[in-house]
Amino acid sequence: MTKNPIVKPYYNIVGNTVDPCSDFQNIISKAKTHRKQKVFIKYYTDCYNRPLNPPSCMCFELLTICELSNLSEVVRSNDDKKRIPDFFIIHHTVFQS
């Protein structure tokens, strides 16, 4: 497996390696193949076959706050890390916990 130089390793509290980008891709894939697709995902899969994934605004709609928090772990800039929870009006330490 080729390592992505942009993505830093992330370890959960138990010490297991977590790959938020791969997890995000799995969430998107499951949403596209789920028997009861969300309306916006169904529209995308019915109308488009390229690019493989829907636009990011659709993909991020699929995430829970916990999954979004895990995904934010791969962001390198601390300023950027603080902007995500600011959008949800959540303190960054609460968001990361």
N, CA, C and O atoms as a GROMACS GRO file, in nm:
protein
  388
    1MET      N    1   0.084  -0.117   0.000
    1MET     CA    2   0.000   0.000   0.000
    1MET      C    3   0.089   0.124   0.000
    1MET      O    4   0.183   0.134   0.079
    2THR      N    5   0.060   0.220  -0.088
    2THR     CA    6   0.136   0.342  -0.096
    2THR      C    7   0.086   0.439   0.010
    2THR      O    8  -0.034   0.461   0.024
    3LYS      N    9   0.179   0.497   0.082
    3LYS     CA   10   0.142   0.593   0.186
    3LYS      C   11   0.123   0.730   0.124
    3LYS      O   12   0.200   0.771   0.038
    4ASN      N   13   0.020   0.799   0.169
    4ASN     CA   14  -0.007   0.933   0.123
    4ASN      C   15   0.074   1.029   0.210
    4ASN      O   16   0.054   1.032   0.331
    5PRO      N   17   0.165   1.108   0.152
    5PRO     CA   18   0.249   1.196   0.233
    5PRO      C   19   0.173   1.310   0.297
    5PRO      O   20   0.224   1.372   0.391
    6ILE      N   21   0.054   1.340   0.249
    6ILE     CA   22  -0.024   1.451   0.303
    6ILE      C   23  -0.096   1.410   0.432
    6ILE      O   24  -0.119   1.493   0.520
    7VAL      N   25  -0.132   1.284   0.442
    7VAL     CA   26  -0.211   1.236   0.555
    7VAL      C   27  -0.118   1.184   0.664
    7VAL      O   28  -0.039   1.092   0.641
    8LYS      N   29  -0.129   1.243   0.783
    8LYS     CA   30  -0.047   1.196   0.895
    8LYS      C   31  -0.118   1.080   0.963
    8LYS      O   32  -0.240   1.070   0.956
    9PRO      N   33  -0.043   0.991   1.029
    9PRO     CA   34  -0.105   0.878   1.098
    9PRO      C   35  -0.193   0.928   1.212
    9PRO      O   36  -0.164   1.030   1.274
   10TYR      N   37  -0.298   0.857   1.238
   10TYR     CA   38  -0.390   0.891   1.345
   10TYR      C   39  -0.413   0.765   1.427
   10TYR      O   40  -0.441   0.659   1.371
   11TYR      N   41  -0.402   0.776   1.556
   11TYR     CA   42  -0.423   0.663   1.646
   11TYR      C   43  -0.537   0.696   1.742
   11TYR      O   44  -0.540   0.804   1.801
   12ASN      N   45  -0.630   0.602   1.758
   12ASN     CA   46  -0.739   0.625   1.852
   12ASN      C   47  -0.690   0.606   1.995
   12ASN      O   48  -0.573   0.575   2.016
   13ILE      N   49  -0.777   0.623   2.093
   13ILE     CA   50  -0.735   0.617   2.233
   13ILE      C   51  -0.683   0.480   2.273
   13ILE      O   52  -0.606   0.468   2.368
   14VAL      N   53  -0.724   0.377   2.202
   14VAL     CA   54  -0.677   0.242   2.233
   14VAL      C   55  -0.539   0.217   2.170
   14VAL      O   56  -0.471   0.121   2.206
   15GLY      N   57  -0.499   0.302   2.076
   15GLY     CA   58  -0.370   0.286   2.012
   15GLY      C   59  -0.376   0.223   1.874
   15GLY      O   60  -0.273   0.199   1.812
   16ASN      N   61  -0.496   0.195   1.826
   16ASN     CA   62  -0.512   0.137   1.692
   16ASN      C   63  -0.500   0.246   1.586
   16ASN      O   64  -0.547   0.358   1.606
   17THR      N   65  -0.438   0.213   1.474
   17THR     CA   66  -0.426   0.307   1.363
   17THR      C   67  -0.563   0.324   1.298
   17THR      O   68  -0.634   0.227   1.272
   18VAL      N   69  -0.597   0.449   1.272
   18VAL     CA   70  -0.725   0.483   1.208
   18VAL      C   71  -0.692   0.555   1.078
   18VAL      O   72  -0.606   0.643   1.074
   19ASP      N   73  -0.762   0.518   0.971
   19ASP     CA   74  -0.745   0.585   0.842
   19ASP      C   75  -0.876   0.657   0.807
   19ASP      O   76  -0.962   0.599   0.740
   20PRO      N   77  -0.892   0.782   0.852
   20PRO     CA   78  -1.017   0.854   0.830
   20PRO      C   79  -1.053   0.870   0.683
   20PRO      O   80  -1.171   0.868   0.648
   21CYS      N   81  -0.953   0.886   0.596
   21CYS     CA   82  -0.982   0.905   0.453
   21CYS      C   83  -1.042   0.778   0.393
   21CYS      O   84  -1.137   0.784   0.314
   22SER      N   85  -0.987   0.663   0.430
   22SER     CA   86  -1.042   0.535   0.384
   22SER      C   87  -1.181   0.512   0.442
   22SER      O   88  -1.270   0.462   0.373
   23ASP      N   89  -1.198   0.548   0.570
   23ASP     CA   90  -1.330   0.535   0.633
   23ASP      C   91  -1.433   0.622   0.561
   23ASP      O   92  -1.547   0.580   0.540
   24PHE      N   93  -1.392   0.743   0.524
   24PHE     CA   94  -1.481   0.835   0.453
   24PHE      C   95  -1.521   0.776   0.318
   24PHE      O   96  -1.638   0.782   0.279
   25GLN      N   97  -1.424   0.718   0.248
   25GLN     CA   98  -1.453   0.655   0.118
   25GLN      C   99  -1.551   0.539   0.136
   25GLN      O  100  -1.640   0.519   0.054
   26ASN      N  101  -1.535   0.462   0.244
   26ASN     CA  102  -1.628   0.351   0.271
   26ASN      C  103  -1.769   0.402   0.298
   26ASN      O  104  -1.866   0.340   0.254
   27ILE      N  105  -1.781   0.512   0.370
   27ILE     CA  106  -1.912   0.571   0.398
   27ILE      C  107  -1.979   0.613   0.266
   27ILE      O  108  -2.098   0.588   0.246
   28ILE      N  109  -1.902   0.676   0.179
   28ILE     CA  110  -1.956   0.720   0.049
   28ILE      C  111  -2.000   0.598  -0.034
   28ILE      O  112  -2.108   0.599  -0.093
   29SER      N  113  -1.916   0.496  -0.038
   29SER     CA  114  -1.948   0.375  -0.116
   29SER      C  115  -2.074   0.308  -0.063
   29SER      O  116  -2.159   0.265  -0.141
   30LYS      N  117  -2.086   0.297   0.069
   30LYS     CA  118  -2.206   0.236   0.128
   30LYS      C  119  -2.330   0.317   0.096
   30LYS      O  120  -2.436   0.261   0.068
   31ALA      N  121  -2.318   0.450   0.100
   31ALA     CA  122  -2.433   0.535   0.071
   31ALA      C  123  -2.479   0.518  -0.073
   31ALA      O  124  -2.598   0.525  -0.102
   32LYS      N  125  -2.383   0.496  -0.164
   32LYS     CA  126  -2.418   0.481  -0.305
   32LYS      C  127  -2.482   0.346  -0.335
   32LYS      O  128  -2.557   0.332  -0.431
   33THR      N  129  -2.453   0.246  -0.253
   33THR     CA  130  -2.506   0.112  -0.279
   33THR      C  131  -2.616   0.070  -0.182
   33THR      O  132  -2.670  -0.040  -0.192
   34HIS      N  133  -2.647   0.158  -0.087
   34HIS     CA  134  -2.750   0.127   0.012
   34HIS      C  135  -2.885   0.107  -0.057
   34HIS      O  136  -2.917   0.176  -0.154
   35ARG      N  137  -2.963   0.014  -0.006
   35ARG     CA  138  -3.093  -0.017  -0.066
   35ARG      C  139  -3.184   0.106  -0.065
   35ARG      O  140  -3.256   0.132  -0.162
   36LYS      N  141  -3.182   0.181   0.043
   36LYS     CA  142  -3.262   0.304   0.052
   36LYS      C  143  -3.166   0.423   0.052
   36LYS      O  144  -3.128   0.475   0.157
   37GLN      N  145  -3.128   0.464  -0.068
   37GLN     CA  146  -3.033   0.574  -0.081
   37GLN      C  147  -3.098   0.706  -0.042
   37GLN      O  148  -3.218   0.725  -0.059
   38LYS      N  149  -3.016   0.796   0.009
   38LYS     CA  150  -3.064   0.932   0.033
   38LYS      C  151  -3.095   0.993  -0.104
   38LYS      O  152  -3.032   0.959  -0.204
   39VAL      N  153  -3.192   1.082  -0.108
   39VAL     CA  154  -3.242   1.138  -0.233
   39VAL      C  155  -3.129   1.201  -0.316
   39VAL      O  156  -3.120   1.177  -0.436
   40PHE      N  157  -3.044   1.280  -0.252
   40PHE     CA  158  -2.938   1.348  -0.328
   40PHE      C  159  -2.833   1.250  -0.380
   40PHE      O  160  -2.774   1.274  -0.486
   41ILE      N  161  -2.808   1.140  -0.309
   41ILE     CA  162  -2.714   1.039  -0.357
   41ILE      C  163  -2.777   0.961  -0.473
   41ILE      O  164  -2.710   0.931  -0.572
   42LYS      N  165  -2.904   0.927  -0.461
   42LYS     CA  166  -2.975   0.857  -0.568
   42LYS      C  167  -2.974   0.940  -0.696
   42LYS      O  168  -2.948   0.889  -0.805
   43TYR      N  169  -3.001   1.070  -0.682
   43TYR     CA  170  -2.999   1.158  -0.798
   43TYR      C  171  -2.861   1.155  -0.864
   43TYR      O  172  -2.850   1.145  -0.986
   44TYR      N  173  -2.756   1.165  -0.783
   44TYR     CA  174  -2.621   1.165  -0.839
   44TYR      C  175  -2.591   1.034  -0.911
   44TYR      O  176  -2.541   1.036  -1.024
   45THR      N  177  -2.620   0.921  -0.847
   45THR     CA  178  -2.587   0.792  -0.908
   45THR      C  179  -2.674   0.764  -1.031
   45THR      O  180  -2.629   0.695  -1.123
   46ASP      N  181  -2.796   0.817  -1.035
   46ASP     CA  182  -2.882   0.799  -1.151
   46ASP      C  183  -2.838   0.885  -1.270
   46ASP      O  184  -2.853   0.844  -1.385
   47CYS      N  185  -2.785   1.002  -1.241
   47CYS     CA  186  -2.755   1.098  -1.348
   47CYS      C  187  -2.609   1.103  -1.391
   47CYS      O  188  -2.578   1.144  -1.503
   48TYR      N  189  -2.519   1.062  -1.303
   48TYR     CA  190  -2.377   1.076  -1.332
   48TYR      C  191  -2.302   0.947  -1.304
   48TYR      O  192  -2.336   0.873  -1.211
   49ASN      N  193  -2.202   0.920  -1.384
   49ASN     CA  194  -2.114   0.808  -1.354
   49ASN      C  195  -1.969   0.854  -1.340
   49ASN      O  196  -1.881   0.773  -1.308
   50ARG      N  197  -1.943   0.980  -1.364
   50ARG     CA  198  -1.812   1.040  -1.346
   50ARG      C  199  -1.829   1.177  -1.285
   50ARG      O  200  -1.921   1.248  -1.326
   51PRO      N  201  -1.750   1.219  -1.193
   51PRO     CA  202  -1.652   1.141  -1.120
   51PRO      C  203  -1.720   1.036  -1.032
   51PRO      O  204  -1.840   1.039  -1.009
   52LEU      N  205  -1.639   0.944  -0.987
   52LEU     CA  206  -1.690   0.831  -0.910
   52LEU      C  207  -1.765   0.876  -0.784
   52LEU      O  208  -1.872   0.824  -0.754
   53ASN      N  209  -1.709   0.971  -0.713
   53ASN     CA  210  -1.773   1.022  -0.592
   53ASN      C  211  -1.856   1.146  -0.624
   53ASN      O  212  -1.821   1.224  -0.712
   54PRO      N  213  -1.965   1.164  -0.551
   54PRO     CA  214  -2.042   1.288  -0.566
   54PRO      C  215  -1.959   1.408  -0.519
   54PRO      O  216  -1.852   1.390  -0.461
   55PRO      N  217  -2.007   1.529  -0.544
   55PRO     CA  218  -1.936   1.648  -0.496
   55PRO      C  219  -1.920   1.644  -0.344
   55PRO      O  220  -1.999   1.581  -0.274
   56SER      N  221  -1.818   1.712  -0.295
   56SER     CA  222  -1.788   1.708  -0.152
   56SER      C  223  -1.905   1.756  -0.067
   56SER      O  224  -1.924   1.705   0.044
   57CYS      N  225  -1.983   1.853  -0.115
   57CYS     CA  226  -2.097   1.900  -0.035
   57CYS      C  227  -2.196   1.787  -0.010
   57CYS      O  228  -2.258   1.783   0.096
   58MET      N  229  -2.212   1.696  -0.104
   58MET     CA  230  -2.300   1.580  -0.084
   58MET      C  231  -2.234   1.478   0.008
   58MET      O  232  -2.299   1.422   0.097
   59CYS      N  233  -2.106   1.455  -0.012
   59CYS     CA  234  -2.035   1.355   0.067
   59CYS      C  235  -2.031   1.392   0.215
   59CYS      O  236  -2.051   1.306   0.301
   60PHE      N  237  -2.005   1.518   0.244
   60PHE     CA  238  -1.998   1.560   0.384
   60PHE      C  239  -2.134   1.554   0.453
   60PHE      O  240  -2.141   1.544   0.575
   61GLU      N  241  -2.242   1.560   0.377
   61GLU     CA  242  -2.376   1.543   0.434
   61GLU      C  243  -2.395   1.404   0.493
   61GLU      O  244  -2.482   1.384   0.578
   62LEU      N  245  -2.317   1.308   0.450
   62LEU     CA  246  -2.329   1.169   0.496
   62LEU      C  247  -2.262   1.145   0.631
   62LEU      O  248  -2.286   1.043   0.695
   63LEU      N  249  -2.177   1.238   0.674
   63LEU     CA  250  -2.098   1.217   0.795
   63LEU      C  251  -2.172   1.259   0.922
   63LEU      O  252  -2.248   1.356   0.924
   64THR      N  253  -2.148   1.184   1.028
   64THR     CA  254  -2.192   1.226   1.160
   64THR      C  255  -2.086   1.322   1.214
   64THR      O  256  -1.978   1.334   1.157
   65ILE      N  257  -2.117   1.389   1.324
   65ILE     CA  258  -2.019   1.478   1.385
   65ILE      C  259  -1.895   1.399   1.427
   65ILE      O  260  -1.782   1.447   1.412
   66CYS      N  261  -1.914   1.279   1.479
   66CYS     CA  262  -1.801   1.195   1.520
   66CYS      C  263  -1.712   1.161   1.400
   66CYS      O  264  -1.589   1.170   1.410
   67GLU      N  265  -1.772   1.124   1.288
   67GLU     CA  266  -1.694   1.090   1.169
   67GLU      C  267  -1.623   1.214   1.114
   67GLU      O  268  -1.510   1.204   1.066
   68LEU      N  269  -1.689   1.328   1.120
   68LEU     CA  270  -1.627   1.452   1.076
   68LEU      C  271  -1.508   1.488   1.166
   68LEU      O  272  -1.405   1.535   1.118
   69SER      N  273  -1.524   1.464   1.294
   69SER     CA  274  -1.415   1.489   1.388
   69SER      C  275  -1.296   1.399   1.356
   69SER      O  276  -1.181   1.445   1.356
   70ASN      N  277  -1.322   1.270   1.328
   70ASN     CA  278  -1.214   1.178   1.291
   70ASN      C  279  -1.145   1.222   1.163
   70ASN      O  280  -1.023   1.216   1.152
   71LEU      N  281  -1.223   1.268   1.067
   71LEU     CA  282  -1.166   1.313   0.940
   71LEU      C  283  -1.082   1.438   0.960
   71LEU      O  284  -0.982   1.458   0.891
   72SER      N  285  -1.121   1.522   1.054
   72SER     CA  286  -1.044   1.645   1.078
   72SER      C  287  -0.906   1.616   1.136
   72SER      O  288  -0.820   1.704   1.134
   73GLU      N  289  -0.884   1.495   1.187
   73GLU     CA  290  -0.753   1.459   1.241
   73GLU      C  291  -0.644   1.462   1.135
   73GLU      O  292  -0.527   1.479   1.169
   74VAL      N  293  -0.679   1.445   1.008
   74VAL     CA  294  -0.577   1.443   0.902
   74VAL      C  295  -0.539   1.583   0.855
   74VAL      O  296  -0.446   1.598   0.777
   75VAL      N  297  -0.610   1.684   0.903
   75VAL     CA  298  -0.578   1.822   0.866
   75VAL      C  299  -0.452   1.864   0.941
   75VAL      O  300  -0.445   1.851   1.063
   76ARG      N  301  -0.354   1.914   0.868
   76ARG     CA  302  -0.225   1.947   0.932
   76ARG      C  303  -0.225   2.083   1.000
   76ARG      O  304  -0.166   2.097   1.107
   77SER      N  305  -0.288   2.182   0.942
   77SER     CA  306  -0.284   2.318   0.996
   77SER      C  307  -0.376   2.330   1.118
   77SER      O  308  -0.494   2.295   1.111
   78ASN      N  309  -0.321   2.379   1.228
   78ASN     CA  310  -0.403   2.398   1.348
   78ASN      C  311  -0.512   2.503   1.326
   78ASN      O  312  -0.622   2.491   1.381
   79ASP      N  313  -0.483   2.605   1.245
   79ASP     CA  314  -0.584   2.705   1.215
   79ASP      C  315  -0.701   2.642   1.141
   79ASP      O  316  -0.817   2.672   1.170
   80ASP      N  317  -0.670   2.556   1.045
   80ASP     CA  318  -0.776   2.487   0.971
   80ASP      C  319  -0.854   2.393   1.062
   80ASP      O  320  -0.976   2.380   1.050
   81LYS      N  321  -0.783   2.326   1.152
   81LYS     CA  322  -0.849   2.235   1.247
   81LYS      C  323  -0.950   2.309   1.333
   81LYS      O  324  -1.052   2.252   1.371
   82LYS      N  325  -0.923   2.435   1.364
   82LYS     CA  326  -1.014   2.514   1.448
   82LYS      C  327  -1.133   2.569   1.368
   82LYS      O  328  -1.238   2.597   1.424
   83ARG      N  329  -1.115   2.584   1.237
   83ARG     CA  330  -1.223   2.639   1.154
   83ARG      C  331  -1.340   2.542   1.141
   83ARG      O  332  -1.456   2.585   1.131
   84ILE      N  333  -1.313   2.413   1.140
   84ILE     CA  334  -1.421   2.314   1.123
   84ILE      C  335  -1.518   2.320   1.240
   84ILE      O  336  -1.638   2.336   1.216
   85PRO      N  337  -1.473   2.306   1.366
   85PRO     CA  338  -1.569   2.314   1.476
   85PRO      C  339  -1.631   2.454   1.490
   85PRO      O  340  -1.745   2.466   1.536
   86ASP      N  341  -1.557   2.559   1.450
   86ASP     CA  342  -1.613   2.693   1.455
   86ASP      C  343  -1.738   2.703   1.367
   86ASP      O  344  -1.834   2.771   1.402
   87PHE      N  345  -1.735   2.634   1.255
   87PHE     CA  346  -1.851   2.634   1.166
   87PHE      C  347  -1.975   2.579   1.236
   87PHE      O  348  -2.086   2.627   1.215
   88PHE      N  349  -1.955   2.477   1.320
   88PHE     CA  350  -2.066   2.415   1.393
   88PHE      C  351  -2.091   2.480   1.529
   88PHE      O  352  -2.175   2.434   1.607
   89ILE      N  353  -2.018   2.588   1.557
   89ILE     CA  354  -2.027   2.661   1.684
   89ILE      C  355  -2.003   2.567   1.801
   89ILE      O  356  -2.077   2.565   1.900
   90ILE      N  357  -1.896   2.489   1.787
   90ILE     CA  358  -1.852   2.396   1.892
   90ILE      C  359  -1.706   2.429   1.921
   90ILE      O  360  -1.628   2.450   1.828
   91HIS      N  361  -1.669   2.434   2.048
   91HIS     CA  362  -1.529   2.461   2.082
   91HIS      C  363  -1.443   2.348   2.027
   91HIS      O  364  -1.484   2.232   2.031
   92HIS      N  365  -1.325   2.380   1.974
   92HIS     CA  366  -1.241   2.281   1.907
   92HIS      C  367  -1.200   2.165   1.998
   92HIS      O  368  -1.185   2.052   1.951
   93THR      N  369  -1.182   2.190   2.127
   93THR     CA  370  -1.145   2.079   2.217
   93THR      C  371  -1.260   1.982   2.236
   93THR      O  372  -1.239   1.862   2.248
   94VAL      N  373  -1.382   2.035   2.238
   94VAL     CA  374  -1.501   1.948   2.248
   94VAL      C  375  -1.518   1.868   2.119
   94VAL      O  376  -1.547   1.749   2.123
   95PHE      N  377  -1.499   1.935   2.006
   95PHE     CA  378  -1.514   1.871   1.877
   95PHE      C  379  -1.415   1.754   1.861
   95PHE      O  380  -1.452   1.647   1.812
   96GLN      N  381  -1.292   1.775   1.903
   96GLN     CA  382  -1.190   1.672   1.888
   96GLN      C  383  -1.206   1.559   1.988
   96GLN      O  384  -1.152   1.451   1.967
   97SER      N  385  -1.280   1.582   2.094
   97SER     CA  386  -1.298   1.475   2.193
   97SER      C  387  -1.410   1.382   2.148
   97SER      O  388  -1.441   1.286   2.218
   0.00000   0.00000   0.00000
